[in-house]
Amino acid sequence: MREDTHNQTTPFQARLEISAIAQEHYDAVFRFCARRVGQDHAADAAQETFLTAQKALKKFRGESTVSTWLFGIANNECRRLARKERLVPVTLEIDPARPNSEHSEQEIVNKQVLHDAMQKLSPEHREAVILHELDGMTYEEAAVILGVPVGTVKSRLHHAFMNLRKSLYPAGAEL
Amino acid sequence: MNYHEDLKAFVDGELSPARTEDIRQAIARDPALAAEVEEMRSLSAVFRAVPQPEPHGLDDTLRALRLAEPKAARRSPWAWWLGISLAGAGGLVMMLTSLDNPGAASDSAGFASASREAASPMAGDSAKENAKRYVAKAESQERDLSLRNETTNKAVTVPAPPTVQRIRGKVEQKQTGRKAVEKAEAVTPEPSLPEVLPSVKDEVPVASIAPAEPEVELKVPSLEEGRAELLAFATENKSKLVESEDKETKTLVLEVPEDQLEAVLAKLKLLPKMMAEKRKRAQFAAPAAAGPGGPGGGGFGGAVGGAGAAPVAAETKAQSDAKGVAPTPKKPERKIKIILIVPKPAVPKKDDEANSGSPLAVSL
C-alpha cells in the first residue's frame, strides 16, 4: 500500500480534517466494505465507518496509518452489519448481467470457481486472503486489522492457499 | 529445512532477505517447489484480476459527517466573540433600563430591605412605614390585576391560548382553592387584547370587545313613573334614553357621553332619593291635584307629564331607527343599563280578600 501522510497528524489536526480524510480514503474503505457486505450495503458500511472514525479520532494516536485504522473500523462495521442484516459473506461479486469488455467469459468462469473456492475456506482464512490478496495489505497491516500477530497472518495465508490450490488445481495440489 | 510453509510469504515478498535467498536456492534445486510457487503466483494473479467495486455515496457520507460534527468543533471562534458581545449588550440594556425606571428595578430590593429593616432590632418607624408601603403597593397591584382580569373577562370571551391553558391546568391540578387560582392567574396572566385579537378577529365581533355596560338598579313605585323620571333625567343630562317598544320591560338603556359617564352614574344612584323627595314635595304642594299613584299625577318635578308625554330628547328605539343615523359625527357614547325595580304590591290579608268587593276596603 502507498505511504500514508496522515500518520504524523495530531489528534486535534485530524479532528479538523475529518472531511479531508473521508475524501482521501472513502474509495478504499468503500471497496473494503463492498468485498465483505456487497455493493448494495457498502455505502452504508463506509458511512458508518467514517462516522465511527469521527467519534474516535481523538483516540487515534497515529501508531498505525490512517488507512489501516480506518480498515479496522470498517472491518468491525461490516461484521456488525452482516450480523444485523444476516448477510452471506461476499468475496467476489460476479454480475453476468454487466459484462465487462476487459474480462473474457473465461475470466468470469474463473471468478466463479474462485468464489466457490473462497466459500469453502474458514472465516479466518478467508479474511486473511481478502485482506492480503484483494485489499492489497501487507502481512503487518492485516495483522493490525485482525488484531493477531504477523506470524498468524502468514500461517493463515499459507493454509488458505493450500486449500485454494486443492479446489482450483486438484492435480497440482496432490504434489 | 521446511521451505514449504514459507512459499506463500516468499511469493508475497514478506520474508527477510536471508530467508528469501534460502528459498530461492531451494526452488532452484527442487522443481516441485518451483511448480508450487508458480501456482501461487497464478492464483494471486486471479485475485488481482478481480474488478474493483465502483465506489459511490461520498457526498452522503460528507453530509452525514457535517451533521454529526460535534457542536464545539463546529463553533467558529468568532461565534464565541459574538456570544460574549451579545451577553454584554444585554447586560448594558438591563442596567440602563433599571436606571431609567428605578422604581421597577428597586421593587424587590426595596421590599427586601424593608423586611430586613423591620426584622432588625434597631428598626424604627421608617422601616415599618416602608414595609407598610410595599404591602399596600402589592395589594393595589393585586387589585388592579383582578379588576383588569374581570373587565377583560367580561368584555372578551376569548379562550386563552392552548399553552396558557395547559400551564394553568397544570397549576390548578397541583393547587386547589382560591389562593391556587390566584397563583395560577399570576403565573399565567390573561393574554392582553392585542395578543389575542389577531388570532380570533374573524370570530369575535368588534362590539363585544367594548367595555361592559355599567348596570344601575333603580327602585321605582311603578314602571311608568320610573320611565318618565328617567326621560326627564336624560333630558337634564344631555343623554338619550333608548326605550324598548315593549312598555312592560324593566330594562332601559341610557346613552351617555363618555366623558360624563362617571357623573351620570353618580346622579343615577341618587335618583331614587331625589324621586322620593320630589314626591313628598309634590304631595305637600298639591295634595288634592295629585292623586296617589296616578299616571298623570304631577309627575316628579313637573318636568314630565306622564308616560305618554315624551320629551324632545327622548325617543324610542324604533323612532331612532326610523330616523337613521345622524349625519354629524357623534361623540363617543357609553351605555348605562338601567333596571327598574318595582316593589311588589302588599299581599292583601284574608279579611281584605273577604271584603274585596267593598270600595271602602280599597280606599283604606
Interface residues (C-beta under 8 A of the other chain):
Chain A: R15 L16 I18 S19 A22 Q23 Y26 D27 F30 R31 A34 R35 Q39 A42 A43 A46 Q47 F50 L51 Q54 L92 E93 N100 E102 H103 E107 N110 K111 L114 V129 H132 E133 L134 T138 Y139 K154 S155 L157 H158 F161 L164 R165 L168 Y169 G172 L175
Chain B: E5 D6 L7 K8 A9 D12 E14 A32 A35 E36 E39 M40 L43 S44 V46 F47 R48 A49 V50 P51 Q52 P53 E54 P55 H56 G57 L58 D60 T61 L62 A64 L65 R66 A68 E69 A73
